[in-house]
Amino acid sequence: MNENITKRNELLADKVIKGLESRNMSGYYAADKQEALKKALELIPQGSTVTMGGAMSAHEIGLVEALKKGNYYFIDRDQEEDKRAAMLAAYDADVFLSSANAITNDGVMVNIDGNSNRVSAIAQGPKKVVFIVGMNKVCDDIDGAMKRARNVAAPINAQRFNLSTPCAKTGACFNCKSPDTICCQFLITRYSRHEGRIHVILVNDNLGF
């Protein structure tokens, strides 16, 4: 990555991490995907039960592959015959993996969900939640984070799943009530009541959507 962008990301990540810490969450900065993978594995004890939402960022840093090959019980809902049971298992998992659709520069995360299994697990259930977040997802404030989630993340995901929504066709949010909408539940994570539960790895890269 460009040296000037990297320096900017380091400084911005420091601000985000201080914001996360003020909200009883832990933040870390990874200079690249390899460093992000190393930090994630440090946060996930051997033998842990691990599951996830649709976190493309976890795939992109090689975390999912490492968990499948390592000494972990990884629940892959896409490979399970009973997907509902796999989703419900997330609430009792040791570790839940996620990303954020957007994060503010003072540490507030915004996530939008269709089935709501991801946002509900972030909010309550798993003992630990580990977020993998590219620096491309940092926004100035809640308004900016909501706009990013609705006008960047949601349309791309709708297109990825071949959904028939206005945003899939136009690339912009129409605040629709389409049967295919993936904007069913909005979660704003501004504070964690449980110390040591939420960990956010900020990666000096463009990850996810």
N, C-alpha and C positions, 0 to 999 in steps of 0.2 A: 504494500500500500504506500502511496505517496508520503514522503517524510513529513510534509506540512500537515497533511490530514491526520497522520498518526499522532503528532504532537497535540493537535487540537483535540483529538479523541481522548488522549491521556488526561488532559486538563478537564474536559467535560465529564469524563468518567469519575474523576475525583470528586466533582461536585455532586454527581448522581449518588455515588457511594455514601457521601456524608448525609445526603437526604435520606437514603435507605436506613442508615444507622439511626437517624433521628426518629425513624418510624419503627424501630425495634426489628429491623430486618438486616441481614448481612449482605454486603456487596463486595465484589472482587473484579479486578480488571485483568483481562488476558490479552496479551499483545498479538496473539494469533490463534488459529483453531487448535493447534497442538497444545498450547498452554491452557486453553479453555478445557480441552479434554482431560488434561492432567488434573486441573483443579476440580472438575466435576467428579472424577473418580476418587479424589481425596475426600470428597463430601459424601460418598456412597460406600458404606462399610461392606466388606466382603460378606456374602451370604444374605444380603438384604433382598427383600421382595421389592421389585421396582416395576412401575408401570408409567404410563404417560398418556397425554392427550395427543392431539395432532401436531406435535412440535417438530417442524421441519428442521429447525436450527439444531436440535439434538442429533438428527441424522447427519447434518452437514459437517459437524465437528468430529464425527465418527463415534459418538457416544453410544448409540444404539447397538452398533456392531460390536463394540468393546464389551458391552453388558451381556450380549448374547453369547459371546465367546468366553466370558469370565465366570467367576464363582458367584453368580447372582441368580436369583429366581426372577427372570424377566417375563412379565405377562404381556404378550403382544396381542392386543385385541383383534388385530387384523388377521391373525393366524388361528384365533380361537373359534370353535364352532358356535359356541354360545357367547355372542358379543355382549349381550346384556350382562351376563355373569362376569365377564372380563371387566366391564366398566364398573360394576358394583364392587369388584375386588379392589379397585383403586382406593376406596375409602378406608381400607384397613391395611394399605401398603406401608412399608417402611419409608419408601421414597417415591414421590410423584414428580415426573419430569414435565416441564412446560416451557413455553416461551411467552412473550408478551406481544400483543398487537402493537402496543406503544408504551413508552415510559417517559415520564416528565423529567426534567433536569433536576428536580428536587425529590425524585424517588417514588412517585405515584405511578402504579401500573394500570393499564386499561386492557381488558380482554372482552371479546365478543364471541358468543358461542351459539350454535344451532341446537344441538342435542343437549347442551348444558352440562354434560358429564365433566368437561374440562374445568369450567369455571366453578362448579360446585366442589370439585376436589381441591382446587386452589383455596377455596374459602374455608373448607372444613373437612377433616377426615384423615388423610395421610399424615404420618408423623413428621415428615420433612418434605418440603417442596423445593426443587432446584430448577431455577429458570436459566435458560441459555438465551441471551439477548444481544443481538448485533447492535453496534452503535448507530446504525441507520434508523433505529426505532426510537431514538431519543428526540423528544419534542419539548418546546418551551414551557407548555402549560397543559392543563386538562383539556381545554378547548382544542388545542393543537393535537393532543393525543387522541381525542375522540374523532377528529376529522381524519387523522391518519388511519385509525382502525376501520372507519366506515368507508373511506374513499380509496384506500390503498390495499389494506389487508383483506377486507371482505370481498371486493370485486375479484381479486386474484384467486382467492379460495373458491369463490362461486364458479369461476371459470375452470379451476383445477378439478372440481367435482362434477363438471358439466351440468350445472344447475340452470334452471330456466328462471332467472331473476333479471330485473332491469339492469342491475349493476354488472352482471355477467356480459350483457350485450353492449353496454355503453362505457363501462369502466368507472362509473360514478354512482354514488348512493342516491336512491330515490325515496328513502324512508318507506320502503314498500311493505306490503302485507302479503307478499307472494307466498303460496304454499311451500315454495322451495327456499324461502328466506333463511339465511344463516345468522341473521341479527335478531335472535330471540331473547337472549339474556346478555346484559352488559354488567361486567364486574369491574369496579374500581377498587383496587387494593391500596389503601392509603396508610395502613398501620397493621402490625401483627401483634395481637395480644399475647401470643406465645413465643417467648424468646427462643431463638435457635431453630425456629421452624422454617422460615422462608430465607432462601439464599439466592442471590442474583449474580450470575457471572456475565459481565459486560465484555463483549468480544470486539476487538479492533478489526471488524470485518463487516461486510454486508451479508446478513443472514436472514433467512426466512422471508416473509412477505410483510 
